[in-house]
């Protein structure tokens, strides 16, 4: 996941949600997808947190320069 982009992870999460919602998967398949979704969710949360921090830094720099 190190080289994955946020948008790619989000798309994969959507795919997993559709598969899980279908109800056609075995328990083992569902658990594997749930585990993957948990990892993707953590990755996306980390990406969003980094973006939030970057925005805060940029905003503070702008305020300091005024």
DSSP file (Angstrom, degrees, kcal/mol; ACC not computed):
  #  RESIDUE AA STRUCTURE BP1 BP2  ACC     N-H-->O    O-->H-N    N-H-->O    O-->H-N    TCO  KAPPA ALPHA  PHI   PSI    X-CA   Y-CA   Z-CA
    1    1 A X    >         0   0    0      0, 0.0     3,-1.1     0, 0.0     8,-0.1   0.000 360.0 360.0 360.0  -8.4    0.0    0.0    0.0
    2    2 A X  T 3   +     0   0    0      1,-0.3     0, 0.0     3,-0.0     0, 0.0   0.869 360.0  34.9 -57.1 -40.3    3.0    2.2    0.3
    3    3 A X  T 3  S+     0   0    0      2,-0.1    -1,-0.3     0, 0.0     2,-0.1   0.396  94.1 115.7 -96.4   2.3    2.8    3.4   -3.3
    4    4 A X    <   -     0   0    0     -3,-1.1     2,-0.2     1,-0.1     3,-0.0  -0.424  60.8-131.5 -74.2 146.1   -0.9    3.4   -3.5
    5    5 A X     >  -     0   0    0     -2,-0.1     4,-2.2     1,-0.1     5,-0.2  -0.644  19.8-115.8 -93.8 155.8   -2.8    6.6   -4.1
    6    6 A X  H  > S+     0   0    0     -2,-0.2     4,-2.6     1,-0.2     5,-0.2   0.909 115.1  52.6 -54.7 -46.7   -5.7    7.7   -2.0
    7    7 A X  H  > S+     0   0    0      1,-0.2     4,-2.1     2,-0.2    -1,-0.2   0.863 108.4  50.5 -62.1 -37.2   -8.1    7.6   -5.0
    8    8 A X  H  > S+     0   0    0      2,-0.2     4,-2.2     1,-0.2    -1,-0.2   0.915 111.4  48.0 -66.5 -43.3   -7.1    4.0   -5.8
    9    9 A X  H  X S+     0   0    0     -4,-2.2     4,-2.3     1,-0.2    -2,-0.2   0.902 111.1  50.8 -64.0 -41.3   -7.6    2.9   -2.3
   10   10 A X  H  X S+     0   0    0     -4,-2.6     4,-2.0     2,-0.2    -1,-0.2   0.907 109.4  50.3 -64.4 -41.6  -11.0    4.6   -2.1
   11   11 A X  H  X S+     0   0    0     -4,-2.1     4,-2.1     1,-0.2    -1,-0.2   0.914 110.3  50.3 -62.4 -42.2  -12.1    2.9   -5.4
   12   12 A X  H  X S+     0   0    0     -4,-2.2     4,-2.5     1,-0.2    -2,-0.2   0.888 107.6  53.8 -64.3 -38.3  -11.0   -0.5   -4.0
   13   13 A X  H  X S+     0   0    0     -4,-2.3     4,-2.5     1,-0.2    -1,-0.2   0.903 107.8  50.6 -61.3 -40.1  -13.0    0.2   -0.8
   14   14 A X  H  X S+     0   0    0     -4,-2.0     4,-2.1     2,-0.2    -2,-0.2   0.904 110.0  50.2 -63.6 -41.6  -16.1    0.9   -3.0
   15   15 A X  H  X S+     0   0    0     -4,-2.1     4,-2.2     2,-0.2    -2,-0.2   0.921 111.2  48.6 -61.6 -44.4  -15.5   -2.4   -4.9
   16   16 A X  H  X S+     0   0    0     -4,-2.5     4,-2.8     1,-0.2     5,-0.2   0.916 109.0  52.9 -62.9 -43.3  -15.2   -4.3   -1.6
   17   17 A X  H  X S+     0   0    0     -4,-2.5     4,-2.4     1,-0.2    -1,-0.2   0.904 109.3  49.4 -60.1 -41.6  -18.4   -2.7   -0.2
   18   18 A X  H  X S+     0   0    0     -4,-2.1     4,-1.3     2,-0.2    -1,-0.2   0.917 112.0  48.0 -63.4 -43.1  -20.3   -3.8   -3.3
   19   19 A X  H  X>S+     0   0    0     -4,-2.2     4,-0.7     1,-0.2     5,-0.5   0.918 113.5  46.7 -64.3 -43.2  -19.0   -7.4   -3.1
   20   20 A X  H ><5S+     0   0    0     -4,-2.8     3,-0.7     1,-0.2    -1,-0.2   0.880 111.0  52.6 -66.9 -36.7  -19.9   -7.6    0.6
   21   21 A X  H 3<5S+     0   0    0     -4,-2.4    -1,-0.2    -5,-0.2    -2,-0.2   0.769  95.5  70.2 -68.3 -25.4  -23.3   -6.1    0.0
   22   22 A X  H 3<5S-     0   0    0     -4,-1.3    -1,-0.2    -3,-0.2    -2,-0.2   0.815  89.7-146.9 -64.4 -29.2  -24.1   -8.7   -2.7
   23   23 A X  T <<5 +     0   0    0     -3,-0.7    -3,-0.1    -4,-0.7    -1,-0.1   0.593  67.8 110.8  75.4   9.1  -24.3  -11.4    0.0
   24   24 A X      < +     0   0    0     -5,-0.5     2,-0.2     2,-0.0    -4,-0.1   0.429  50.7  98.3 -97.2   1.2  -22.9  -13.9   -2.5
   25   25 A X  S    S-     0   0    0     -6,-0.3     2,-0.1    -5,-0.2     0, 0.0  -0.549  73.6-115.9 -91.2 153.5  -19.5  -14.4   -0.8
   26   26 A X     >  -     0   0    0     -2,-0.2     4,-2.6     1,-0.1     5,-0.2  -0.320  34.6-104.3 -74.4 168.3  -18.5  -17.2    1.6
   27   27 A X  H  > S+     0   0    0      1,-0.2     4,-2.5     2,-0.2     5,-0.2   0.918 122.4  50.6 -60.6 -44.1  -17.6  -16.4    5.1
   28   28 A X  H  > S+     0   0    0      2,-0.2     4,-2.2     1,-0.2    -1,-0.2   0.920 111.6  47.1 -61.9 -44.3  -13.9  -16.8    4.4
   29   29 A X  H  > S+     0   0    0      1,-0.2     4,-2.4     2,-0.2    -1,-0.2   0.910 112.1  50.9 -62.9 -41.9  -14.1  -14.5    1.4
   30   30 A X  H  X S+     0   0    0     -4,-2.6     4,-2.6     1,-0.2    -2,-0.2   0.906 109.9  49.5 -62.6 -42.5  -16.0  -11.9    3.4
   31   31 A X  H  X S+     0   0    0     -4,-2.5     4,-2.4     2,-0.2    -1,-0.2   0.898 110.4  50.3 -64.9 -40.7  -13.5  -12.0    6.2
   32   32 A X  H  X S+     0   0    0     -4,-2.2     4,-2.3     2,-0.2    -2,-0.2   0.926 113.6  45.3 -62.7 -44.2  -10.6  -11.6    3.8
   33   33 A X  H  X S+     0   0    0     -4,-2.4     4,-2.7     2,-0.2    -2,-0.2   0.882 111.4  52.7 -67.4 -37.4  -12.3   -8.6    2.1
   34   34 A X  H  X S+     0   0    0     -4,-2.6     4,-2.2     2,-0.2    -1,-0.2   0.911 109.3  49.6 -63.6 -41.2  -13.2   -7.1    5.5
   35   35 A X  H  X S+     0   0    0     -4,-2.4     4,-1.9     2,-0.2    -2,-0.2   0.927 112.1  47.6 -62.7 -44.7   -9.5   -7.4    6.5
   36   36 A X  H  X S+     0   0    0     -4,-2.3     4,-2.6     1,-0.2    -2,-0.2   0.913 110.9  51.8 -61.6 -42.2   -8.4   -5.7    3.3
   37   37 A X  H  X S+     0   0    0     -4,-2.7     4,-2.5     1,-0.2    -1,-0.2   0.872 106.7  53.6 -63.3 -37.4  -11.1   -3.0    3.8
   38   38 A X  H  X S+     0   0    0     -4,-2.2     4,-1.9     2,-0.2    -1,-0.2   0.914 111.0  45.9 -62.9 -43.2   -9.8   -2.3    7.3
   39   39 A X  H  X S+     0   0    0     -4,-1.9     4,-2.2     2,-0.2    -2,-0.2   0.906 113.3  49.3 -66.1 -42.2   -6.3   -1.8    6.1
   40   40 A X  H  X S+     0   0    0     -4,-2.6     4,-2.8     2,-0.2    -2,-0.2   0.881 109.0  53.1 -64.8 -38.0   -7.5    0.4    3.2
   41   41 A X  H  X S+     0   0    0     -4,-2.5     4,-2.5     2,-0.2    -1,-0.2   0.916 109.4  48.1 -63.4 -43.0   -9.6    2.5    5.6
   42   42 A X  H  X S+     0   0    0     -4,-1.9     4,-2.2     2,-0.2    -2,-0.2   0.908 112.1  50.3 -63.4 -41.5   -6.5    3.1    7.9
   43   43 A X  H  X S+     0   0    0     -4,-2.2     4,-2.3     2,-0.2    -2,-0.2   0.934 111.7  47.1 -61.7 -46.9   -4.5    4.0    4.8
   44   44 A X  H  X S+     0   0    0     -4,-2.8     4,-2.5     1,-0.2    -2,-0.2   0.899 110.8  52.0 -63.0 -41.3   -7.2    6.5    3.6
   45   45 A X  H  X S+     0   0    0     -4,-2.5     4,-2.3     1,-0.2    -1,-0.2   0.901 109.6  50.0 -61.1 -40.9   -7.5    8.0    7.1
   46   46 A X  H  X S+     0   0    0     -4,-2.2     4,-2.4     2,-0.2    -2,-0.2   0.913 110.1  50.3 -64.0 -43.5   -3.7    8.5    7.2
   47   47 A X  H  X S+     0   0    0     -4,-2.3     4,-2.2     1,-0.2    -2,-0.2   0.919 111.9  47.7 -60.1 -44.6   -3.8   10.2    3.8
   48   48 A X  H  X S+     0   0    0     -4,-2.5     4,-2.5     1,-0.2    -1,-0.2   0.885 110.6  51.5 -66.2 -38.2   -6.5   12.5    4.9
   49   49 A X  H  X S+     0   0    0     -4,-2.3     4,-2.4     2,-0.2    -1,-0.2   0.911 110.0  49.5 -64.7 -42.2   -4.7   13.4    8.1
   50   50 A X  H  X S+     0   0    0     -4,-2.4     4,-2.3     2,-0.2    -2,-0.2   0.905 111.6  49.0 -62.5 -41.4   -1.5   14.2    6.2
   51   51 A X  H  X S+     0   0    0     -4,-2.2     4,-2.4     2,-0.2    -2,-0.2   0.910 110.1  51.4 -64.4 -41.3   -3.5   16.4    3.8
   52   52 A X  H  X S+     0   0    0     -4,-2.5     4,-2.3     1,-0.2    -2,-0.2   0.918 110.6  48.3 -61.3 -44.3   -5.2   18.1    6.8
   53   53 A X  H  X S+     0   0    0     -4,-2.4     4,-2.7     2,-0.2    -1,-0.2   0.898 110.7  51.2 -63.2 -40.9   -1.8   18.8    8.4
   54   54 A X  H  X S+     0   0    0     -4,-2.3     4,-2.6     2,-0.2    -2,-0.2   0.914 110.3  48.9 -63.5 -42.9   -0.4   20.2    5.1
   55   55 A X  H  X S+     0   0    0     -4,-2.4     4,-2.6     2,-0.2    -2,-0.2   0.910 111.4  50.2 -62.6 -42.3   -3.4   22.5    4.7
   56   56 A X  H  X S+     0   0    0     -4,-2.3     4,-2.6     2,-0.2    -2,-0.2   0.927 111.2  48.7 -61.5 -45.5   -2.9   23.7    8.3
   57   57 A X  H  X S+     0   0    0     -4,-2.7     4,-2.4     1,-0.2    -2,-0.2   0.930 113.3  46.6 -60.0 -46.4    0.8   24.3    7.7
   58   58 A X  H  X S+     0   0    0     -4,-2.6     4,-2.1     1,-0.2    -1,-0.2   0.893 112.7  49.6 -64.9 -39.7    0.1   26.3    4.5
   59   59 A X  H  X S+     0   0    0     -4,-2.6     4,-2.3    -5,-0.2    -1,-0.2   0.909 111.6  48.6 -65.6 -42.4   -2.6   28.3    6.1
   60   60 A X  H  X S+     0   0    0     -4,-2.6     4,-2.2     2,-0.2    -2,-0.2   0.885 110.4  51.2 -65.7 -39.1   -0.4   29.2    9.1
   61   61 A X  H  X S+     0   0    0     -4,-2.4     4,-1.6     2,-0.2    -1,-0.2   0.907 110.6  49.3 -63.4 -41.0    2.5   30.2    6.8
   62   62 A X  H  X S+     0   0    0     -4,-2.1     4,-0.6     1,-0.2    -2,-0.2   0.920 111.2  48.8 -64.2 -43.6    0.1   32.4    4.9
   63   63 A X  H >< S+     0   0    0     -4,-2.3     3,-0.6     1,-0.2    -1,-0.2   0.863 109.5  52.9 -64.4 -36.6   -1.2   34.0    8.1
   64   64 A X  H 3< S+     0   0    0     -4,-2.2    -1,-0.2     1,-0.2    -2,-0.2   0.820 106.3  53.8 -68.1 -30.4    2.4   34.6    9.3
   65   65 A X  H 3<        0   0    0     -4,-1.6    -1,-0.2     1,-0.2    -2,-0.2   0.611 360.0 360.0 -81.3 -11.4    3.3   36.4    6.1
   66   66 A X    <<        0   0    0     -4,-0.6    -1,-0.2    -3,-0.6    -2,-0.2   0.459 360.0 360.0 -88.9 360.0    0.5   38.8    6.4
